Amino acid sequence: MDKLDALRKKIDVLDERLLELIRERLGVVTEIGTVKKGLGLKPLDATRWNVVLEKGLKRADTLGIRREFVKKILDTIHEEALQIENNIK
């Protein structure tokens, strides 16, 4: 069980790092949303989103992670980003 407990603790640390990175990313999204609002731009930039998604999927291939899994993650993060940008007053 010691090995299992150690591995689970490692997962806990990695999950914490993932959440911190997501929080940091969403902070940048807020800044981008503010700039877009000031420029009169809409939250969704489909061209940019396609670039981000394609880059993520290529990276998934390089890392040996299923593309479908990475797409779900990126889609979820993108949905939250759009929500944040839409709520900027």
C-alpha positions in Angstrom: 0.0 0.0 0.0 2.9 2.4 0.5 3.6 2.5 -3.2 -0.1 3.1 -3.9 -0.3 5.8 -1.3 2.8 7.5 -2.7 1.4 7.4 -6.2 -1.9 8.9 -5.0 -0.1 11.7 -3.3 1.7 12.4 -6.5 -1.6 12.6 -8.3 -2.9 15.0 -5.7 0.2 17.3 -6.2 -0.2 17.1 -10.0 -4.0 17.9 -9.7 -3.1 21.0 -7.6 -0.6 22.2 -10.2 -3.2 21.6 -13.0 -5.7 23.7 -11.2 -3.2 26.5 -10.5 -2.3 26.6 -14.2 -6.0 26.7 -15.2 -6.5 29.6 -12.8 -3.5 31.4 -14.3 -4.8 30.8 -17.8 -8.3 32.2 -16.9 -6.6 35.3 -15.4 -5.0 35.9 -18.8 -8.4 35.3 -20.4 -9.8 38.1 -18.2 -7.0 40.4 -19.4 -7.7 39.4 -23.1 -11.4 40.0 -22.6 -10.8 43.5 -21.3 -8.5 44.3 -24.2 -11.1 42.9 -26.7 -13.9 44.9 -25.1 -11.8 48.1 -25.4 -11.2 47.4 -29.0 -14.9 46.5 -29.7 -14.1 42.9 -30.5 -16.3 39.9 -29.8 -15.2 37.2 -27.3 -15.1 34.5 -30.0 -12.3 34.6 -32.5 -12.9 31.4 -34.5 -9.7 31.7 -36.4 -7.6 31.9 -33.2 -9.6 29.2 -31.5 -8.9 26.8 -34.5 -5.2 27.6 -34.2 -5.2 26.9 -30.4 -7.2 23.6 -30.9 -5.0 22.3 -33.7 -1.8 23.1 -31.8 -3.2 21.3 -28.8 -4.2 18.2 -30.8 -0.8 18.1 -32.5 0.8 18.3 -29.0 -1.4 15.5 -27.9 -0.1 13.3 -30.7 3.5 14.1 -29.8 2.8 13.2 -26.1 0.8 10.1 -26.9 -2.4 11.4 -25.4 -5.7 10.6 -27.1 -6.8 13.6 -29.3 -10.5 13.1 -28.2 -9.5 13.5 -24.6 -7.4 16.7 -25.2 -10.2 18.1 -27.4 -12.7 17.7 -24.5 -10.3 19.4 -22.1 -9.6 22.3 -24.5 -13.3 22.7 -25.4 -14.2 22.9 -21.7 -11.5 25.5 -21.0 -12.6 27.5 -24.1 -16.3 27.4 -23.0 -15.2 28.9 -19.6 -13.0 31.5 -21.3 -15.9 32.6 -23.5 -18.1 32.8 -20.4 -15.6 35.0 -18.7 -15.1 37.3 -21.7 -18.9 37.6 -22.1 -19.3 38.7 -18.5 -16.7 41.5 -18.7 -18.6 44.7 -18.2 
